[in-house]
Amino acid sequence: MGIPADKAELLLAIETNFGKLFKALQAVPEGLTQEPVMEGHSKGTRMSVANLVAYLIGWNELVIKWIERDAAGLPVDFPETGFKWNELGGLAHKFYRDYEGLTYPQLLTRLVAARARIVELIGQRSDDELYGRPWYERWPLGRMIQFNTASPYHNANGRLRKWLKSEGVKP
């Protein structure tokens, strides 16, 4: 699938990549969700499947925050208050901590809800609002959404399926 260039392609990329990822997430035995079994988001670290889901929730909820703050005419701190783009490893660890009190089923529910809200926000916008002009620096809103939803879903699915295969679990 190429880089989305309009609203329909963005929604398709999100739905396709999320569907594949969610199927894999549901295949993870709950007893293994907290084990640090995959390479982490920072060099030299390990993460659990629960951390991976927390990371995705964190980015999805940031996208929602960006869009809602911008729509309300409020300033948006990119990527997040207290973090710069070159500090994304630290931001990933913040996301792990933010959601560490949730059970795996609760994490999945929260991820589904965040994705649904993003789809709703996209649906409220025209192709021109999503792709017709720069929204952050040179990037249109649709591209910023894709960078932080469809692309991470695809990446996470690859990581997860590789690990599941090594464990003999078929998604």
C-alpha positions as CSV (number, residue, x, y, z in Angstrom):
1,M,0.0,0.0,0.0
2,G,1.4,3.4,-1.0
3,I,1.4,6.6,1.0
4,P,-2.2,7.9,1.3
5,A,-2.9,11.0,-0.7
6,D,-6.5,11.6,0.3
7,K,-9.0,11.0,3.0
8,A,-10.3,7.7,1.5
9,E,-6.8,6.3,1.2
10,L,-5.9,7.4,4.7
11,L,-8.9,5.7,6.2
12,L,-8.2,2.5,4.2
13,A,-4.6,2.5,5.4
14,I,-5.6,2.9,9.0
15,E,-8.3,0.2,8.8
16,T,-6.2,-2.3,6.9
17,N,-3.1,-1.9,9.0
18,F,-5.1,-1.8,12.3
19,G,-7.1,-4.9,11.3
20,K,-4.0,-6.9,10.7
21,L,-2.3,-5.6,13.9
22,F,-5.4,-6.2,16.0
23,K,-5.7,-9.8,14.8
24,A,-2.0,-10.4,15.9
25,L,-2.6,-8.6,19.3
26,Q,-5.5,-10.9,20.0
27,A,-3.4,-14.0,19.3
28,V,-0.9,-13.1,22.1
29,P,-1.3,-15.4,25.1
30,E,-2.3,-13.1,28.0
31,G,0.4,-14.7,30.2
32,L,3.1,-13.4,27.8
33,T,1.9,-9.8,27.4
34,Q,4.1,-8.4,30.2
35,E,7.3,-10.2,29.3
36,P,10.1,-8.0,27.6
37,V,10.2,-10.1,24.5
38,M,10.9,-7.6,21.7
39,E,13.4,-4.9,20.9
40,G,12.3,-1.7,22.5
41,H,11.7,1.7,21.0
42,S,15.1,2.9,22.4
43,K,18.4,1.4,21.4
44,G,19.4,-1.4,23.7
45,T,16.1,-1.8,25.4
46,R,13.5,-4.5,25.5
47,M,9.7,-4.1,25.6
48,S,6.7,-6.3,26.2
49,V,3.6,-6.6,24.0
50,A,1.8,-4.5,26.6
51,N,4.5,-1.8,26.1
52,L,4.0,-2.0,22.4
53,V,0.2,-1.4,22.8
54,A,0.9,1.4,25.3
55,Y,3.2,3.0,22.7
56,L,0.5,2.9,20.1
57,I,-2.1,4.3,22.5
58,G,0.2,7.1,23.4
59,W,0.8,8.1,19.8
60,N,-2.9,7.8,18.9
61,E,-4.0,9.9,21.9
62,L,-1.3,12.5,21.0
63,V,-2.8,12.7,17.5
64,I,-6.2,13.2,19.0
65,K,-4.8,15.9,21.3
66,W,-3.1,17.7,18.4
67,I,-6.2,17.8,16.3
68,E,-8.5,18.8,19.1
69,R,-6.2,21.5,20.4
70,D,-5.6,22.9,16.9
71,A,-9.4,22.9,16.2
72,A,-10.0,24.8,19.4
73,G,-7.4,27.4,18.4
74,L,-5.0,26.3,21.1
75,P,-1.2,25.9,20.7
76,V,0.1,22.4,20.0
77,D,3.4,21.2,21.5
78,F,5.0,18.8,18.9
79,P,5.5,16.1,19.5
80,E,4.5,16.4,23.2
81,T,5.0,18.9,26.0
82,G,8.5,18.4,27.4
83,F,9.8,16.3,24.5
84,K,11.5,17.2,21.2
85,W,11.5,15.1,18.1
86,N,15.0,13.8,18.9
87,E,13.7,12.5,22.3
88,L,11.2,9.9,21.0
89,G,12.8,7.1,23.0
90,G,12.0,8.9,26.2
91,L,8.5,9.6,25.0
92,A,8.0,5.9,24.3
93,H,9.1,5.2,27.9
94,K,6.6,7.8,29.1
95,F,3.9,6.0,27.2
96,Y,4.9,2.7,28.8
97,R,4.6,4.3,32.3
98,D,1.3,6.1,31.4
99,Y,-0.5,2.9,30.8
100,E,1.3,0.3,32.9
101,G,-1.6,0.1,35.4
102,L,-4.0,-1.2,32.7
103,T,-4.5,-4.9,32.0
104,Y,-3.9,-6.2,28.5
105,P,-7.6,-6.4,27.7
106,Q,-8.0,-2.8,29.0
107,L,-5.0,-1.7,26.8
108,L,-6.7,-3.3,23.7
109,T,-10.0,-1.6,24.5
110,R,-8.2,1.8,24.9
111,L,-6.4,1.3,21.6
112,V,-9.6,0.5,19.8
113,A,-11.2,3.6,21.2
114,A,-8.4,5.9,20.3
115,R,-8.3,4.5,16.7
116,A,-12.1,5.0,16.5
117,R,-11.8,8.6,17.6
118,I,-9.1,9.3,15.0
119,V,-11.3,7.8,12.3
120,E,-14.1,10.0,13.5
121,L,-11.9,13.1,13.4
122,I,-10.7,12.2,9.9
123,G,-14.3,11.8,8.8
124,Q,-15.1,15.3,10.0
125,R,-12.5,16.8,7.7
126,S,-12.4,17.3,3.9
127,D,-9.7,16.2,1.6
128,D,-8.5,19.8,1.4
129,E,-8.3,20.1,5.2
130,L,-6.3,16.8,5.4
131,Y,-4.1,17.1,2.3
132,G,-4.6,20.6,0.8
133,R,-2.0,22.6,2.8
134,P,0.8,22.2,5.3
135,W,-0.5,21.7,8.9
136,Y,2.7,21.1,10.8
137,E,5.8,22.6,9.1
138,R,5.7,21.1,5.6
139,W,3.4,18.2,6.5
140,P,-0.4,18.2,5.8
141,L,-2.6,17.0,8.6
142,G,-3.4,13.7,6.8
143,R,0.3,12.9,6.6
144,M,0.9,13.7,10.3
145,I,-2.0,11.4,11.1
146,Q,-0.6,8.6,8.9
147,F,2.9,9.0,10.3
148,N,1.4,8.3,13.8
149,T,-1.3,5.7,13.1
150,A,-1.2,3.6,9.9
151,S,2.6,3.5,9.7
152,P,3.1,2.5,13.4
153,Y,0.3,-0.1,13.1
154,H,2.2,-1.6,10.2
155,N,5.5,-1.6,12.0
156,A,4.1,-3.0,15.2
157,N,2.3,-5.8,13.2
158,G,5.7,-6.8,11.7
159,R,7.4,-6.8,15.1
160,L,4.6,-8.7,16.7
161,R,4.2,-11.3,14.0
162,K,7.9,-12.0,14.0
163,W,7.8,-12.6,17.7
164,L,4.6,-14.7,17.5
165,K,6.2,-16.9,14.8
166,S,9.3,-17.4,17.0
167,E,6.9,-18.6,19.8
168,G,5.0,-20.9,17.5
169,V,1.8,-18.8,17.8
170,K,-0.2,-18.3,14.6
171,P,-2.2,-15.1,14.5
